[in-house]
Amino acid sequence: MSIKKKFFSLPKLRVSDVTIIAIMMALSFILNKVGIHTQYIVITPTFIVTVLLCYLYGPIWMAIVLGITDILFTFIGGSGLYIPGFTISAILTGFIYGSFLFKDYQFKTRNLISAQIIISLFIHIFLNTLWLTLYNGIDWKVIIVSRLIKELILVPIQLIVLVGLFNIPTVQKLIKDHWN
């Protein structure tokens, strides 16, 4: 598969695909409510839904879907102030995961690890800290240590959960059936 086709093609969505995406967005909304929410750190299991959808639908669709989801969650979920920077982070997350995982017929752990490291460093530690400091008017030095510790703890846990999930034969069969 060529680089251009993998990264910039927009696969056609069937009605069943739109239904799956909508159901998974609803599941993500519910999972977002189950977790730890502080002023500067949010820990939820929504990453599972995000990665699975990126694996199935690729970088372009998931950038669009995660951007819309971020906006909807802010207004529907009553989470307070809408911060456009977090929408940018969501779009980039979908694009990065989708770029590394889409059409990965034989799941490759190294692709997931690469995506997770880029997202953790660039989006979670750098961009999201930037958005928090800009919109809350605080010095980044105040929150960076807690955010670094969070990432150091969560990244290995997320990788273990995701590698375990993608190595379940039933999940692999569902993914292969989706692409056929």
C-alpha positions in Angstrom: 0.0 0.0 0.0 1.5 3.3 -1.0 2.1 6.0 1.6 -0.3 8.5 -0.1 -3.1 5.9 -0.2 -2.6 4.8 3.4 -2.4 8.3 4.9 -4.6 10.5 2.8 -7.2 8.2 1.3 -10.7 8.6 2.7 -12.2 5.1 2.8 -15.9 5.0 2.0 -18.1 4.6 5.0 -21.0 2.3 4.9 -24.1 2.7 7.0 -22.8 0.0 9.3 -19.5 2.0 9.7 -21.3 5.1 10.7 -23.3 3.1 13.1 -20.2 1.5 14.6 -18.5 4.9 14.9 -21.6 6.4 16.6 -21.9 3.6 19.1 -18.2 3.8 19.9 -18.5 7.6 20.4 -21.3 7.0 22.8 -19.2 4.3 24.6 -16.3 6.8 24.7 -18.6 9.4 26.3 -19.6 6.9 29.0 -16.0 5.8 29.6 -15.0 9.4 29.8 -17.2 9.8 32.9 -15.5 6.8 34.6 -12.1 7.9 35.6 -10.0 10.4 37.5 -10.7 14.1 36.7 -8.6 16.8 38.3 -7.9 20.4 37.2 -4.8 19.4 35.2 -5.0 15.6 34.8 -7.7 13.3 33.3 -7.3 9.6 33.3 -10.0 7.5 31.6 -10.3 4.3 29.6 -11.4 6.1 26.5 -8.0 5.4 24.8 -9.3 1.8 24.1 -12.1 3.1 21.9 -9.9 5.7 20.3 -7.2 3.2 19.3 -9.7 0.6 18.0 -11.5 3.1 15.9 -8.2 4.5 14.5 -7.2 0.9 13.7 -10.4 0.4 11.7 -11.0 3.7 10.0 -7.6 5.4 9.5 -6.1 8.8 10.0 -8.4 11.1 8.1 -11.8 9.8 9.3 -10.5 9.5 12.9 -9.1 13.0 12.9 -12.5 14.2 11.8 -14.4 12.0 14.3 -12.2 12.8 17.3 -12.4 16.5 16.5 -16.2 16.4 16.4 -16.3 14.2 19.5 -14.2 16.6 21.5 -16.5 19.5 20.7 -19.7 17.4 21.4 -18.3 16.1 24.7 -17.5 19.6 25.9 -21.0 20.9 25.2 -23.1 17.8 25.9 -21.0 16.6 28.9 -21.1 20.0 30.6 -17.3 19.8 31.2 -17.1 23.6 31.3 -15.1 25.9 29.1 -14.5 24.9 25.5 -10.8 25.1 24.7 -10.1 24.8 20.9 -6.6 23.6 21.6 -7.9 20.3 23.0 -9.8 19.8 19.7 -6.5 20.3 17.8 -5.0 17.7 20.2 -7.9 15.3 19.5 -7.6 15.7 15.8 -3.8 15.1 15.9 -4.3 12.0 18.1 -6.7 10.5 15.6 -4.4 11.2 12.8 -1.3 9.8 14.5 -2.9 6.6 15.8 -4.7 6.1 12.4 -1.4 6.7 10.5 0.4 4.0 12.5 -2.3 1.5 12.9 -4.7 1.6 9.9 -4.7 -1.4 7.7 -2.2 -3.1 10.0 -3.5 -6.6 9.0 -1.0 -8.3 11.3 -1.0 -6.2 14.4 2.5 -4.8 15.1 3.3 -3.9 18.6 6.1 -1.6 17.4 3.6 0.6 15.5 1.4 1.0 18.6 4.4 1.8 20.7 5.7 4.4 18.2 2.2 6.1 18.1 1.8 6.0 21.8 5.3 7.6 22.4 4.6 10.4 19.9 1.2 11.1 21.3 2.4 11.0 24.9 5.4 13.3 24.3 4.0 15.7 21.7 0.3 15.9 22.5 -0.2 14.9 26.1 3.0 16.4 27.6 3.7 19.3 25.2 0.4 20.5 23.5 -2.1 19.7 26.3 0.2 21.3 28.9 0.4 24.3 26.6 -3.4 24.6 26.3 -3.8 24.3 30.0 -1.2 27.0 30.7 -2.6 29.3 28.1 -6.2 29.0 29.1 -5.7 28.8 32.9 -3.1 31.5 33.0 -0.6 29.4 35.0 3.1 28.7 34.6 3.8 25.4 32.9 6.3 24.6 35.6 3.5 24.2 38.0 1.8 21.3 36.2 4.5 19.7 34.1 5.9 17.4 36.8 2.5 15.9 37.6 1.8 15.5 33.9 5.1 13.8 33.3 4.5 11.3 36.1 1.1 10.6 34.8 2.5 9.7 31.4 5.3 7.6 32.8 2.7 5.6 34.7 -0.1 5.4 32.1 1.8 4.8 28.9 3.0 1.3 29.9 -0.4 0.4 31.3 -2.1 1.6 28.1 0.3 -0.4 26.0 -0.2 -3.6 28.0 -4.0 -3.2 27.7 -3.9 -2.4 24.0 -1.4 -5.2 23.0 -3.5 -7.6 25.0 -6.7 -6.4 23.3 -5.3 -6.6 19.8 -3.8 -10.1 20.4 -7.2 -11.6 21.3 -8.1 -13.9 18.4 -11.7 -12.7 18.4 -10.7 -9.1 18.1 -8.3 -9.9 15.2 -11.1 -11.8 13.4 -13.5 -8.9 13.8 -10.9 -6.5 12.4 -10.2 -8.8 9.4 -13.9 -9.3 8.8 -14.3 -5.5 8.9 -11.7 -5.0 6.1 -13.1 -7.8 3.9 
